[in-house]
Amino acid sequence: MYDFAQIAEGLGNAFTWYNFFFVLAGVSLGQLVGAIPGLSAPMAIAIAVPFTFVLNPLTAIAFLVGVGKGGTIGGAIPAVLINTPGSPEAAATALDGHPMSQQGKPLKAMKMALFSSVTGDTMSDIVLITVSAPLAVVALMMGPVEIVALMTLAFAVITGLVGDSMAKGLIATGFGLLCATVGLDPEHATPRLQFGAFELDDGLPLSAVGIGVLAVGEIVRQIVSGTLHKGSAVDIPKNQPAADRRVSWVEYWACRFTLLRAATIGTIVGALPGIGATAAAFLSYGYTKSRAKDPSSFGKGNIHGVAATEAANSAVMGANLIPLLTLGIPGNVTAAFIIGALIIHGVEPGPLLFKEEVPLVYGLFGAMVMANGLNLIVGQFGLRLWAIVALAPGSVVFSVALLFCVTGVYLTTGGLFGVTLLIFFGAIGYLMRIFGFSVVPFIIAFVLGRQYELALAQALIITDEDPMEMINHPVAVVFLVMAVFCVYWLGIRRASRIDVSIQAGSI
């Protein structure tokens, strides 16, 4: 399929001082944003995407991956110090991390979180590098009919696993697909849903929609709910024993089986679209607790609890790129913005990447390895600094975040029209949150909408719009049957179980 010269070229492109600087900047930014309660790595990536337009594709994607990797580590800092996770996946880390902080061991807890996160992330990247190319070969054998069925299955899985209601998830997915149809029809160049605005000929800008729904919507929710963080009384003791300030090799090695199990769980969960790092962290924590000799010690400052959650949620980062690179399907919001950045830079995600863009793919792999090492170094030197950031007043944090949102969209769209869309979709993001609609299916459906529509049009031509022609596409039939099963199992059956439990409780 390709030779080792292309692989060597890609790795050589990755390990340059230019890329090193941007990966370092991405990791530092991710850790900084993750350390701020209420902000998260996907929000940082959404804001950063517009600023990568002037970079080459490898540098831009490497920078965004660095932000994502750094954000998972940064989220553990406020979880440990003030029991306020900087990102949703760090909520499980607070279960044992904060009790360790209350016992006078905040630095030990944060360093164990750092080491576990880097370990899980590295293991996940190894799996990505080894299995993605063979999976891409299989994916190249699929035609438009199979791709439509696979995307339909992905939407079913995502809507079923994200949020409390599959009906609301399907509505969010449908709304995302509807927003993706704005602009000129890709087949006939017919204007759709433009309402006379020529600026929408190319569709709704990803930066305005993504930043609005994800970042501005969350900031508005925090402001309205009055939950802005205004400081904490937690301080890192200055004169504490050396054993309470570090993680020894003996302590790290004692967690080796915990780390291996957690990384395995995170990699499996990350490879499945829609489940996400939060589910991986809690699954790993629950499994580790069930296998422990003293389960009662969990929740009281057990270092294995910190290791289990951080290794699992970080392992999701690398594994999420498996469906993205091999199938062109993002596994979560972070991957959705990365796939959007690839499209903006003229790179079509999917199995053809491994045929047409081999240097770019392996350059990305090299950048991911670089980001893991920089994550460890920046984390080691920055824990105390990030701890100070975690205690910053919310009024300052969110004011700065809003300024970056507006600036990024204004520069990307070239005027106030994009800022208007930012405000509009910020309001939509806020309404989705207060009414219980998950923004994850909306973002992923919006990003994949154009590809889904084009593949569907091709599939209708191939089958001559005759459903019986599906007999000639057994793989697609299997995917569609699985999608229907997911709707039943994750939606209808789960809703009926909830109703039964509510009725039993009322009795």
N, C-alpha and C positions, 0 to 999 in steps of 0.2 A: 504493500500500500504506500509506503514511503521509506526512505533510507535514513540511516543514522546521521548522515550529513545534515539533513534538515533538523533533526533533533538537536544536534550539537549547535547548529546555528541559532535555534530558539533559546537554548540555555545560555549561549554566549550573549544574545541580545538582552537577556534578563539581568545578568550579573554585570551591570555597568554602574558607574558612579551616578549617572543621571537617574536611572531607575531606582538605585539604592536610596537616593534622596527622597523620591516621591513615596516609596514604600515606607520609609522611616516617618515621613510626614503623615501618611495615612494611618499607620499604627498609633502614632502619638495622638492624632486627632480622634481616632476611635476610642482610645483609652480615656481621653479627656471627656468626650461626650458621654461615654458609658458611665463615667464616675459622677455624672450629674443626674440626680433623681428626676424622673419624668422624661428624660431624653434617652434615646437608644441608638444603636448602630444603624438600623434602617433609616431613621430620621437624618442622621449625619450623612449617609450615602445619598439620600434624596436631595439634600442641600448641596452636596459636593458634585453631583453629576454635571450640572451646568458649567462648573469651573474646569472640567476635564476636556471640553470641546477643542481646546487649542493643543492638546497633547496627542501624541501618536497612540494608536489603539492599545498596544502592550502597556505603555506607561499609565494610561488612563485606567485600564482594568486592574492593573497591579495596585494602583493607588486606592481604588475602591475596595479591593479585596483586603488591603491593609487596614482600611477603616473598619471593615466588618470583623476582622480578626481581633483588632484592638478593642472594639466595642464589647465583645463578649467578656474580656478580662476586666475592663473598666467597670462593667455593671456589678461585679462582685464587691467593689470597694465600699459603696454606700450600704450594700446589703450587710456587710460585716460590721461597719462602724455605727450605723444609725438605724439598722433594720428596715431600710427603705431601698429596695433593689433599684439600681440604675437602669435595669432592663428587665423585662418580664421573666426571661430564663434564669435570672439571678435570684428569683424569689425562693427557690429551693435552697440556694446557698445560704440564705439568711437563717434557715432552720438551725444549723449548727455553727455557722460563722459568727452570728451576733452573740450567742452565748459564750463563744471563745473570747470575743471582744470584752464582754462583761466580766470575764475572769481575768482580765488584764493581759490578754494575748492577741490583741488586734493585728500586730505585725505578723505573727505566726500564721494566723488564719488567712490573711491576705497573701502571704507568700505561698502557702499551700494551695490557695486558689490559683495563683499565677502558675506554679509548677504543674498543677493538674491540668489547667487549661491548655498550656503549651504541649503537654504530653498527649492529651486527647486529640488536639488539632493535628499534631504531626502524624499520629497513627491513621487518622482519617484521610490525610493527604496522601499517605502511602497507598491506601486502598484506591483513592481516586486515580492516581497516576498509573496504577497497574491494571485496573479494570475498565477504564473509560474507553480506551482505544478498541478493545474487543467488542464492547457494547456498541460502539459507533459502527462497526462493520455489520452487526446485526441490524442496526437501525437503518442503514443504507438500503437494505432489502425491502423496506416498507414503502408503499406508494401513498398517494393522497388519501385513499379510502382508509388505510390503516392509520394514517396520521390523524385524521378526523376522529376516528374511534378512540385512539390513544388520548387525544386532548380531551375528549368527552369524559373518558375515564378519569383523567387527572382532575377535571373540574368537579366530578362527583366525589372523588376522594377528598379534595380540598374543602369543599363545602360541608362534607360530612364530619370532618375532623376538626375544623376550625369554627369556633363559636358554639353557642348552646342550641341553636335551632338550624336544622338543615334547610327549612323553608326560607329563612332569612338569608342563609348563605347562598341559596339558589337565586334569590332576588338580587343580592349584591353582585353575583356573577353575571346575571342577565343585564344589570345596569352597566357593569364594566364593558360587556360586549357591545351594548348600545352606544356607549361613549366612544368606543373604538371605531364605530361606523361613521362618525362625523368626518366630513371632508369629501374628497373625490372618490368615487367608486373605483377600486383598483382594476376592474375589468373594462368599464365603459367610460370612466372619467366623468360620471354623472354627479353633480353636487348633491350632498345629503346633509340635512340637519345643520346647515350653515347659517340660516336666517339672515342672509345677505352679507355676512362677514367674510370678505375674501381672505382674511388672515387664517381662516380655518380650512383653506384648500388642502393643506397637508395634514389635516386632522388636528385634534387637540394636542398641544405640546405636553410631552411626558413630564417635563419639569414642573409645569404649573399644576397638572393633575396630581402627580405623585407627592410633591411637597405640600400642596394644599390639603389633600385628604390625610396624609400620614403625619406631617409635622404641624401644620397650622391647626388642623382639627384637634390634635392632642393638646397643643398649647392652649387653645381656647377652652377646651374642657377643663384643664387644670386651673385656669383663671376663674372660670365660672363656678367651679366646685369649691374654690377657696382652699385648695390643698397645696398651694405653693410652699416649697420648703423654705423656712426662714432661719435655719441654723440648728445646731445641736450642741448638747452639753458634753458629748463624747470627746475625749481627748486621748491621744496616744501617750501613755506614760513614758517619761524620759529616763527614769532610773529603774528599769526593769531587768530581771536576770537575762543573760544572753540566750538561755534556752527558750525563753518566751518571745524572743525577737526573731528567731530564725527556725527553719525546718532542717533538721539534720538529715544526713544521708540515710541513717538507720530508720528515721521516721518516714522518709519518702519511700524507701524500699519496702517497708512494712505495708505500704498501701498499693503495692504493685498489682496484686490480683484485683483490687477494687478499681484501679485505673484501667486495667485491661478490660474488665467487664463493662465499665462505664463507656470506654471508647467504642467497644463493640456495639453497645446499645445505641449510642449516639450516631454511629456510622449507619446502622440499619435504619434508624428513624429518619436521618437526614436524607437518605437515598429515596425515601418515599415522599412524594410531593404533598405539602400541606400540613404535615404533623408539627414540625418545628422544634426548636431547641427547648422550649418550655416543657413540652411533653416528655422529651428525652431526659431532661434533668430530673423530673419527678419520677419517671419510670426507673431510672437508675438509682435514685435515692431509696425508693421503696424496695427494690430488689436487693440492694446492698444491706438495708436494714433487716430484711427477712433472712439474709444469710449470715448475719452477725452473731457472734457468741453471746453478746449482751445487747439485744435490741433496745432495752430501756435507756441505754446511754445516748441514743440518738435524740437530737433535739436539746441536748444539754452541753454541747460543745465537743462532739466527737469529730476528730480530724478526718475520719473516713467519710463522714457525711459531706464535708466540704469537697474532698477529692472526688467522690462519686458524682456530685452535681456538676462541678466545673469541667471535669473531663468529658462528661456526656454532652453538655450543651455546646462545648467548643468543637467536639467531633462532628457536630451537625454542619459546621461551616464548610468543611471540605467536601463532605458527602452530598451537600445540596447542589454542588456543581456537577455531580454525576448525571442527573437527568437534564441539567441545563446544557452541558456540553455534548451529550450523546443524543438527546432527543429534542433539544430546544425548548424544554419545559422547565420553568423555574420552580424550585421546591418551596420557596418562601418569598417574603417581600424583598429581602436583601438580594436574592438571586434574580428577582423580577427587575430590580433596578440595574443590576449588572447586565442582564440580557438587553434591557433598553439601551444601556450605554454602548453595547456591542453593535446594535442596530444603528444607532446614531453615527457611529464611526464606520459604517458601511460594511460591517461584518455580520453575515447571516448565521445565527446560532443554529446548532443542530449537527447531525452526523457528518455533513459535508466539511465541517471545520477540520476534521481529521484527514481530509483529502486535499483541501485547498489552502488551509491555513495552518499547516503543521508547525512552522516556526513560532507562530503566535500562541498556539496551544501549549507547546512545551516551554515557551518563554513565560507563559502564565504559571505553569507548574514550578518553574525555577523561582519566580517572584513569590509564590506561596511559601516555598521553603525558606526564602530570605525573610519573609514576613514573620514566620514562626520564630526564627532566631532573634529578630529585632523586637518581637513581642516580649521575649524573655528579658532582653537587655533593658529595654525601655521600662518594663514593669519593675525590674529590680531597682532601678535608679529613680523611678517616678512614683513609687507607692505613697510616700509622704506628701509629695506635691498633689497627686490626685486626691488624697484624703482631704487636703485643704479645699480643693475645688468642690468636693462632695458636700462640704458644709457651707457653700456660698448661698446667699439669699436667692430665692426663686424669682423675685422681681428683677434682679440683674440678669439671671440666666436666661429667662424667657424673652426679655427685651432684646438681648443680643441675638438670640436664636431667630426671632421674628425679623430682625434687621437683615440677617444673612439670607433668610427665605426670600424676602422681597428683592434684595440685591441680586441674588442668583437668578431668579425668574426674569427680572428686568433685563439683565445682560443676555440671557438665553433667547428670549423672545423678541428683544430689540425694541421694547416700548411698554407703555402702560396697559396695552391690551392683555398681555400675559399676566400682569399684576392683577387685573380685574378677574381673570380666570382663577388666579391663585386664591383670591378672596372668596370667589364663588364656591370653589371646590373645598376650601377650608371650612365654609359653612356646611357643606354636604358631609365632610368628614366628621364634624362635630355632631350633626344630627344622626349620622349612622351610629356613632358611639352611644349617644344617650338613648336611642331606640333599640340597641342591642344588635346592630348589624355589623359583622366583622368587616374590616377594611381589607383584609388579606385576600379573600376571593375577588373583590372588586379590582384591586391593583393587578393581580395576576391575569384576570380576564381582560383587563384593558390592554396590558402589554401584549398578550397573545392574540388579541382580537383580529388584527389584520391577517396574521398567519392562518388563523382558524378559518376566517372567511374565504381566503384564497384557496386553501386546501379543500374546503367544502364545495366551492364552485367546481374545482377540478374533479372531485369525487362524483358530483352529480353528472358531469359530462361522461366520465368513465362508465358509470352504471346506467347511463341513459335514463336517470331518474326512476329506475325500476328497482323497488326493494328486493325483488327476487334475485337480482344480480349479486346480492350480498353473499349468496351461496358460493360464489367464486372467490370470495375473500374471507376464508375461515378465521384468519387471525383477527380481522376487524370485528367479526361476529363475537369472538371470545371477549375482546375488549368491551364491546357494547353490553354483553351479558354481565360482565363484571361491573360495569357502570350501574346497570339496573339493580344488581345485587347490593352495591354500595348505598344506593339511594334507599333501598329497603332496610338494610341492616343498620346503617348509620343514621338514617332519618326516621322512617316510619316505625321500625321496631324500637329504637331508642326512645322515641316520643311516647309510645305505648307503655314502655317500662316506667317512664317518669310519671305518667298519669296513674298507673297502678300504685306506685309507691306513695303518691300524693293522697290517693283515696284511702290507702291503708293507714297513712298517718292521721288522716282526718277521723277515721273510725276509732 
